[in-house]
Amino acid sequence: MKIRNATLQDVDQLALLGCESFPSGYQYNERKELLLSNPRRKLEEDVLVIEENSEIVASLSLLNFTIWISGIPIKMLGIAGVINAMEARRRGHASKLCIEALQRGLDRG
């Protein structure tokens, strides 16, 4: 198992996994477009994947937010679009990705 940032070469596989994980959501071509041009995150910086045997089995997106408390801006990390291949579920992949995302958020400040 390897956690890494997504690349352009992963877009097709991520779009397919997204359709499998959220069948009532965006269609394949819409998912590809969102992966490539989402204004809230960058594919190669903010999308994490878990790879097993050269196949992506899980993924999530990091979203940078700013919240305001008493007029003070505070950086905050959001986690979105957690997907997991059907055959790879119940193995802790989503938990591992969330822990990695939180660590990266701390590293980013």
QUIZI-V292340 format. One record per residue. RES is the residue in one letter. PHI is phi in radians with two decimals (none if undefined). PSI is psi in degrees with one decimal (NA if undefined). NEAR is the number of other ideal C-beta (glycine too) atoms within 8 Angstrom. Layout:
RES:PHI:PSI:NEAR + RES:PHI:PSI:NEAR
This chain:
M:none:136.0:7 + K:-2.41:129.9:6 + I:-1.73:131.4:10 + R:-2.64:170.3:7 + N:-1.33:147.8:8 + A:-1.22:158.4:13 + T:-2.25:170.6:7 + L:-1.02:-32.6:7 + Q:-1.19:-14.9:4 + D:-1.57:-8.6:10 + V:-1.01:-46.2:12 + D:-1.06:-47.5:7 + Q:-1.15:-39.4:9 + L:-1.15:-39.0:16 + A:-1.13:-41.1:13 + L:-1.11:-45.4:9 + L:-1.11:-36.9:13 + G:-1.09:-42.0:13 + C:-1.13:-37.2:13 + E:-1.20:-42.0:9 + S:-1.32:-34.5:9 + F:-2.23:71.8:8 + P:-1.11:-21.3:6 + S:-1.67:6.1:3 + G:-1.65:-142.5:6 + Y:-1.09:148.6:8 + Q:-1.42:169.0:6 + Y:-0.89:-52.7:8 + N:-1.15:-35.7:7 + E:-1.15:-39.3:8 + R:-1.13:-42.3:13 + K:-1.05:-45.1:11 + E:-1.08:-43.3:8 + L:-1.13:-37.7:9 + L:-1.09:-35.3:13 + L:-1.52:-24.7:9 + S:-2.43:26.4:6 + N:-1.19:123.6:9 + P:-1.24:-13.3:3 + R:-1.53:-16.4:5 + R:-2.75:161.3:11 + K:-1.89:132.7:5 + L:-0.90:-54.4:13 + E:-1.44:-3.2:8 + E:-1.96:-34.7:7 + D:-2.03:2.0:9 + V:-1.95:121.4:15 + L:-1.81:146.5:15 + V:-2.31:154.2:13 + I:-1.90:129.7:14 + E:-2.02:133.4:12 + E:-2.30:127.6:8 + N:0.90:45.1:4 + S:1.14:16.3:3 + E:-2.10:137.7:8 + I:-1.36:126.2:12 + V:-1.99:-13.6:11 + A:-2.78:157.2:14 + S:-2.79:160.0:15 + L:-2.71:165.8:15 + S:-2.02:140.7:12 + L:-1.67:135.8:14 + L:-2.18:127.6:11 + N:-1.55:128.2:12 + F:-2.20:161.8:8 + T:-2.20:125.7:8 + I:-1.89:156.2:7 + W:-2.07:124.0:8 + I:-2.19:119.2:6 + S:0.92:39.4:4 + G:1.36:6.7:4 + I:-1.88:124.3:6 + P:-1.31:133.9:6 + I:-2.24:127.3:8 + K:-1.22:144.3:9 + M:-2.52:146.3:8 + L:-1.80:133.5:12 + G:-1.92:150.1:8 + I:-2.09:129.5:10 + A:-2.48:165.5:7 + G:1.01:42.6:7 + V:-1.27:119.3:12 + I:-2.17:151.0:13 + N:-2.57:130.3:12 + A:-1.06:141.2:12 + M:-0.93:-44.8:6 + E:-1.31:-8.1:5 + A:-1.95:10.6:10 + R:-1.32:159.2:8 + R:1.18:29.6:3 + R:-2.10:8.0:5 + G:1.48:10.7:6 + H:-1.10:-44.9:13 + A:-1.09:-41.4:10 + S:-1.08:-43.9:7 + K:-1.10:-40.8:11 + L:-1.14:-41.3:15 + C:-1.12:-41.0:11 + I:-1.10:-43.7:8 + E:-1.09:-41.7:10 + A:-1.08:-44.3:13 + L:-1.09:-40.9:9 + Q:-1.11:-41.8:8 + R:-1.15:-37.2:10 + G:-1.08:-42.4:9 + L:-1.10:-41.5:7 + D:-1.11:-33.9:6 + R:-1.35:-16.5:8 + G:1.59:NA:4
